[in-house]
Amino acid sequence: MTDDRPDTHKGLRAIALFEAAKGVLALLVAGALAAIGPDALQHELERVLARLGVDAERSGTAMLDAITPERLHISIGVAAIYAGMRLLEGWGLWRHRAWASWLGVIGAAAYLPFEIYALWQHPDWMTWGVFLLNLTIVLVLARDLRRRRSAV
C-alpha cells in the first residue's frame, strides 16, 4: 500500500535521505580504504599517532600490526555491505515501502541499548544527540508501521 499524501512522507523522506547519506559515506570509506591500501594506511596511522604524541613503537604497535591486507579486505567488504543496506533502506523509505520501515526500525532500535549504556558512562551533548536522533527515527518508523496496520 502506498499513501500519496505528502504529509505522511516528510519524516520517511528525511530518514531516507539520512540513510542514503550514511550509505554514500560508507561507500566512500570502502573506496578510500581500497585506494590507500594497508601500507599507506599504516604510515598515515603512524603519522597521526606521532602528531598526538603517542610513541608508535611502544603504544601503537598492536594497532599498526592489526592492519593487514586480509583485515583491510574484510573491512572494505563490511563497509560495502553496510553501504548497500543503508542505500537499499533509503530507497525503500523514499518509495514508502513497508519492508524498509521494518528494516529501519529494527536496525535503529538495535543501537538503543548501546546508546543508553553510552549515556550512562558519558552523558555529554553528543551522546544525547545521537540517542535522541536514533530514538526519533525508531518512533517515526514505528508510527509509519502502525499507520499501515490500522489502514488494513
C-alpha positions as CSV (number, residue, x, y, z in Angstrom):
1,M,0.0,0.0,0.0
2,T,1.3,3.5,-0.9
3,D,-0.1,6.6,0.7
4,D,0.5,9.5,-1.6
5,R,-0.4,12.3,0.9
6,P,2.7,14.5,1.2
7,D,2.4,14.9,5.0
8,T,2.9,11.1,5.5
9,H,6.1,11.2,3.5
10,K,8.0,14.0,5.2
11,G,9.5,12.0,8.1
12,L,10.1,9.0,5.9
13,R,11.8,11.1,3.2
14,A,14.1,12.8,5.8
15,I,15.1,9.4,7.2
16,A,15.5,8.0,3.6
17,L,18.0,10.9,2.8
18,F,19.8,10.3,6.1
19,E,20.2,6.6,5.4
20,A,21.3,7.2,1.9
21,A,23.9,9.7,3.1
22,K,25.2,7.1,5.5
23,G,25.4,4.6,2.6
24,V,27.3,7.0,0.4
25,L,29.7,7.8,3.2
26,A,30.3,4.1,3.8
27,L,31.0,3.6,0.1
28,L,33.5,6.5,0.2
29,V,35.2,4.9,3.2
30,A,35.3,1.5,1.4
31,G,36.7,3.2,-1.7
32,A,39.3,5.1,0.3
33,L,40.4,2.0,2.2
34,A,40.8,0.2,-1.1
35,A,42.7,3.0,-2.7
36,I,45.1,3.7,0.1
37,G,46.0,0.1,0.9
38,P,47.5,-1.4,4.1
39,D,51.0,0.1,3.8
40,A,49.9,3.6,3.3
41,L,47.2,3.2,6.0
42,Q,49.9,2.1,8.5
43,H,52.1,5.0,7.5
44,E,49.2,7.5,8.0
45,L,48.3,6.0,11.3
46,E,51.9,6.3,12.5
47,R,51.8,9.9,11.4
48,V,48.6,10.6,13.4
49,L,49.9,8.8,16.5
50,A,53.1,10.9,16.3
51,R,51.1,14.1,16.0
52,L,49.1,13.1,19.1
53,G,52.4,12.4,20.9
54,V,52.0,8.7,21.1
55,D,55.1,6.6,20.6
56,A,54.1,4.2,17.8
57,E,56.9,1.8,18.6
58,R,55.7,1.4,22.2
59,S,52.0,2.0,22.3
60,G,50.7,1.8,18.8
61,T,52.4,-1.5,17.7
62,A,49.3,-3.7,18.2
63,M,47.2,-1.2,16.3
64,L,49.7,-1.0,13.4
65,D,50.2,-4.7,13.3
66,A,46.4,-5.2,13.1
67,I,46.4,-3.5,9.7
68,T,46.9,-6.4,7.3
69,P,45.8,-6.9,3.7
70,E,43.3,-9.6,4.8
71,R,41.8,-7.4,7.5
72,L,41.6,-4.5,5.2
73,H,39.7,-6.5,2.6
74,I,37.3,-7.7,5.3
75,S,36.8,-4.0,6.4
76,I,36.2,-3.0,2.8
77,G,33.6,-5.8,2.5
78,V,31.8,-4.9,5.7
79,A,31.7,-1.2,4.7
80,A,30.3,-2.2,1.2
81,I,27.6,-4.4,2.7
82,Y,26.7,-1.7,5.2
83,A,26.5,0.8,2.4
84,G,24.3,-1.5,0.4
85,M,21.9,-2.0,3.3
86,R,21.7,1.8,4.0
87,L,21.2,2.6,0.4
88,L,18.5,-0.1,0.0
89,E,16.7,1.1,3.1
90,G,16.9,4.7,1.9
91,W,15.4,3.8,-1.5
92,G,12.7,1.7,0.2
93,L,11.8,4.5,2.6
94,W,11.7,7.1,-0.3
95,R,9.4,4.8,-2.2
96,H,7.3,4.3,1.0
97,R,7.8,0.5,1.3
98,A,6.8,-1.3,4.4
99,W,9.8,-3.6,4.4
100,A,12.1,-0.5,4.5
101,S,10.3,0.8,7.6
102,W,10.7,-2.6,9.3
103,L,14.4,-2.7,8.3
104,G,14.9,0.8,9.6
105,V,13.1,0.3,12.9
106,I,14.8,-2.9,13.7
107,G,18.2,-1.5,12.7
108,A,17.9,1.7,14.6
109,A,16.4,0.0,17.7
110,A,19.3,-2.4,17.8
111,Y,21.6,0.6,18.7
112,L,19.5,1.9,21.5
113,P,20.8,-0.3,24.3
114,F,24.4,0.6,23.4
115,E,23.4,4.3,23.3
116,I,21.8,4.1,26.7
117,Y,24.9,2.5,28.1
118,A,27.0,5.3,26.5
119,L,24.7,7.8,28.1
120,W,25.3,6.1,31.5
121,Q,29.0,6.3,31.0
122,H,29.4,9.6,29.2
123,P,26.3,11.8,29.4
124,D,27.5,14.6,27.1
125,W,25.6,16.6,24.5
126,M,26.9,14.4,21.6
127,T,25.8,11.2,23.2
128,W,22.4,12.7,23.9
129,G,22.1,13.9,20.4
130,V,22.9,10.6,18.8
131,F,20.5,8.8,21.2
132,L,17.7,11.3,20.6
133,L,18.2,11.1,16.8
134,N,18.1,7.3,16.8
135,L,15.0,7.3,19.1
136,T,13.2,9.7,16.8
137,I,14.0,7.5,13.8
138,V,12.6,4.5,15.7
139,L,9.5,6.4,16.7
140,V,8.8,7.8,13.2
141,L,9.2,4.4,11.5
142,A,7.1,2.6,14.2
143,R,4.4,5.2,13.7
144,D,4.5,4.5,9.9
145,L,4.2,0.8,10.6
146,R,1.3,1.4,13.0
147,R,-0.5,3.6,10.4
148,R,-0.1,0.8,7.8
149,R,-1.5,-1.8,10.2
150,S,-4.6,0.4,11.1
151,A,-5.2,1.2,7.4
152,V,-5.6,-2.5,6.6
